[in-house]
């Protein structure tokens, strides 16, 4: 945990102290390189998963499989058709259905093991992911060089800022994403079972995302810069006509460096579950093993060496060693002579 936190602090220090003196690298070259690495890494991981053989059905199920006519199957928890599988995938991607079914086990006095439904992780996971999605969509107003936003962006902006407090408008997603990230971090810190199995790769993205969200909140509400200058720079950057980043505030370079680091880190981390869920054989296959015979198309043809052929190869040596033979050397010689005649 400390190693991951130190890595994010070092990145923040570089962005704050060094980036303003090297605006061309940190403001232009690094973001372009980060996007290229993200796209290439994402495609590479997806292609690698797509080429992985899946010789048999291994879907995870949470309900009754289809078997006898008088037993009601679970069409979403154990789908046996493509439509049911698509329905389960939709619920998994949009509502985290498997996480909703999460149960927690704890050893109580007795001793006795107690199981109960744990919904807090599911709730805060939804809060974080949908807040991140809303913030990502809201940022399109910085990428578009237009004064009038499309209706969908304007509607999302109004709903997100409906609890307007002061100027600039307060966005609910800014507070919710921080709440979601802090819950996920505290869960790893204070749940001893989760803390025991946590690795630096589990803490680093949390601290990095907290850095992105925190720097964005600071830049919007507390360390305000010239938003017109920032928007002009970003519009030119995404339209491949970059202008000088000189004069932009350090907090902007901090935010941009954290985002660039996330893009570079994303394809090679556990965050790739965003794309991997669609290629997971535990999710995208119908559970119809009882109804359909599945053959492994990746099995190469086998070359069999029978015992008779083995005895033909080593008959004389086996006879000298006194091993039992189905056909003695004399019988084999007689058969070979008869075959020649």
N, C-alpha and C positions, 0 to 999 in steps of 0.2 A: 504494500500500500504506500509506504513512504517513498519507495523508488519511483512509483508512478506519479506521486504528487510532486516529487522533486523534478521529474522530467517536464511536467507541465509548467512548473515555476520557472525552470530554465528557459523554456520556450517563450514564456511571457516576458522574462527579462530581456531576451534577445530582441523581441518585437518592440519593447518599450525603449531600449537604449540604442540598439543598432539599426533597426529598420528605418527610422526617420532619416538617418544619414546615408542609407542605401535604398532610396525609394524605387529605383528602377528594378532592382532585383526582387525586393519583398513585395512591391506593388504590382509588378507586371510579369516578370519571368517566373517567379514561384507559383502564382495562381495558375498560369497557363500550364506549367509542368505538372501541377497537382491534378488538374482536370484530365490531362493526358494519361497520367498514371492511374487515376481512378477508372477511366473508361477502359484502358487496356487491361488492367487487373480484373475489373468486373467481368469483361467478356472472357478472359482467360479462365477464371474460376467457373463461370457458367458452362463454357465449352468442356472443361475438364470433368465437371459433374455429368454433363449430358453424355459423354463418352463412356462413363463408368457402367459396367454391366450390372444388370439387375436380374439374376437368373430365376428368381422365384418371388412370389408375392409376400411382402413383409409389412403390410399396413398395421399401424397401431389402432386398436379398436377399443371402444368403451361401452359396448352393448352387445346384444344378442345377434349372432351371425345368422344369415338366412339358411335354414336347413329344412325342417318339415313344415308342411303347409299349415298345420294348426299351431305353430309357434310363431309369434309375431316378431319379426326382425327389427333391429334398430336401423332405420334407413339412413340416418345421418351419422350416428356414432359407429356403425359398422356397415358402410354402404357396399352394395353388391352390384350397382349399376354405375355407368359413367355420370348420369345426372346426379345421383346421390353423392358421388365423389366430388363433383363440381360444387354441389351445395355445401359439403363439408369444408372444401377449400375456401369458399367464400366466407363462411363463418370463422374459419381459422385466421384468414388474412385480415378481415375487417373487425372481428370481435374477439380474437384470441380464445377460441372456444376451448382448446385443450388446457389453457392456463386457467380458464374459468372453473374447470373441473379439478383444479389443484386441491390436494388434501395435505394436511400437515400432521406429522406424528411426533408425539412427545412422551417421554417416560415419566410417569407420575409415581407418587408414593405407593408402595405396595410390595414389589414394583408391579406396575401395570402400564401397558402401552395404550395411549389414547389417540384416536384419529379424529380429526374434524376438518370441515371445509375451511379453506383459507382463501378469502376473496381480496384481501388488501393488495397483494401483489398484482392481481388481475386489474384492479381498479387503477392503481398508480401506473401500471404499464400502459393502460389505455390513455390515461391523462398525459403521460409523457409523449407517446407516439403521435397522438392527435394534435397536441400542442405544437410539436415539432413540425407536423405537416402544415398546420395553419400558418405558422411563422414562415415556413419556406414559401408558401403560396403568397403571403403578404409581401415578401421581399421582391416579388415580380414587379412591384410598382417602381423599384429602383432600376430594374433592367429594361423597362420600356421607356422610350423617349417620347412619351405622350403626356399631355396635361390631363386628359380625361381618361380615367381607368375603365377597362371593360366592366360590364355589369357584375360578373361573378366575383371579381376582385373587390369591387366596391361593396358588394353585399357581405363578403367575408370580413372586410375591414369594419363595417358598421356593426355587425354582430359581435365581433371580437372586442370592440370598444364601446359596447352599449352601456357599460358601467363607467361612464366618463367621469374622471376625477382630475380637475385642473387641466393645464396645458403643459406639455403635449398630452394628447389623449392617452389614457391608461388602457393597455391591452391585457385582457384576462389571460391570454395564452402566455404572456411573459411571466406571470406569477405561477401559473400552473406547471410550466415546463421546469421551473426551478424546484417546485414542490415535488414533482415526479422524480427528478434526478436525485434530490436529497433523500427521498424515501429509499430509492434503489441503493444509494451509497450507504445509508444507515443500516439497511438490511444486511449488507455484507460486513459491516463493521461490528454490529451488535448481536447478530445471530451466530453463535459460535460454530454451528454446523456449516453454515455458508462460508464463514470466515476461514474455516479449516481447509476447504477445497478451493478457495479463491486464489487466483494467480495474478501477476502483474497485468496480464492481458485482460483481466476482468475489471481492474481498478482504473487503468489508464484511460479507456474511452469515457468512463464516467467523469473523471476529472477534466478531460478535454472538453466534453460536452458542457460541463459546468462552466468552464472557461469561456466557451463560445456564448452560452446564454448570459452569463454574468457580464461579459464585456459588452454584449449587445444592449443589456439593460442599462449599464452605466453610460453608454454612448447616447442612448435615447433620453434618459431622464435626468442624468446628473452631470456628465461631462459632455455637454452638447457642443457639436461642431457645426460647421456650415453645411447643412444638408444639401444645398444646391450644388456646392462644389463636389461633395461625395457622390451625388447622383450623376453629375456630369462625368466624373471619372469612371464610375461603374458602367454607365451606358456605353461609353467609348471602349471600355475593356471588353464587354461581352459582344460588341459589334466588330471586334478585331481591328479597332483603330485606336489603340491605347495612347493616352496623353500622359504627361508627367504627373507623378504622384507627389511631387514636392509640395510642402505646405499642408498636407493632410495631418490630422492630429495623431499622436502616438496610440491613442485608444483604438483608432481605426486600423492601424497596422497590427495591433494586438488581436483584434477580432479577425482580421483577414488571415493572419498567420495561423491562428487556431483552426480556422476553416480549411486552409490549405493542408495542414497536418492531418486533419480528419479525412480529407479526400484521399491523401496518400496512404493513410493507415487502413482505411475502410476495406478495400478488397482482400486484404491479407489477415483479417481479424474475424472474430466471432460476429461482428456486425453484418457480415455477409449473409446472415440468416434472412435478410430482406429479400434476396434473390434466391437463396437456396431452398426456401420453403416450397417453391413451385416445382423443384426437381427432387424433392425428398420422397423416396419410395414408401416411407411410412405414412405419407399423406396423400400422394397423388395416384394411388392404385386402388381399384375396387377390391373388396374382400370376397372374392368369388372362387377360392381355391377348391371348395367342395363341389362346385358346379362345372368348372372348366379345368381341363387338364393343361397345365402350362409346361412346355418343354423348354429346356435351356438352350437357346440358340448359339450360345458362346462355347459349348462343349466341342473341342476339336475331335476329329476322328481318332479312334484308338487303334493301336497296333498290338494285337494280342499274340503272345508266344505260348502256345499250348504245351502241356506236359509231354505229349508225344514228340513234338518238335524239339523240346529240351532234351529228351532222352536220345533222339537221333544225333544231337550235337555232342553229347558227352557219354554215349553208350559204352565205349571201350574203357574210358576212365572209371565209370561207375562200376563196370564189371571187375576191373582190377582192384577196386576198393572194396568189393564184396557187397555193394548195395543192391537191393532187390530191383529187378528189371521186369517190365511187362513183356518186352521182347528181347531175347538173348542175342548176343552178337551173331551166333550161328543162324538163328532164325532170321535175323535181319539180312544176313548175307544170302540166305536161300531165297528170300523174297526179292532181293535185288536182282539175283540171277534169273529168277522166273520172269521178272518184269522185263529184263533185256531180251529174253527169248520171245 
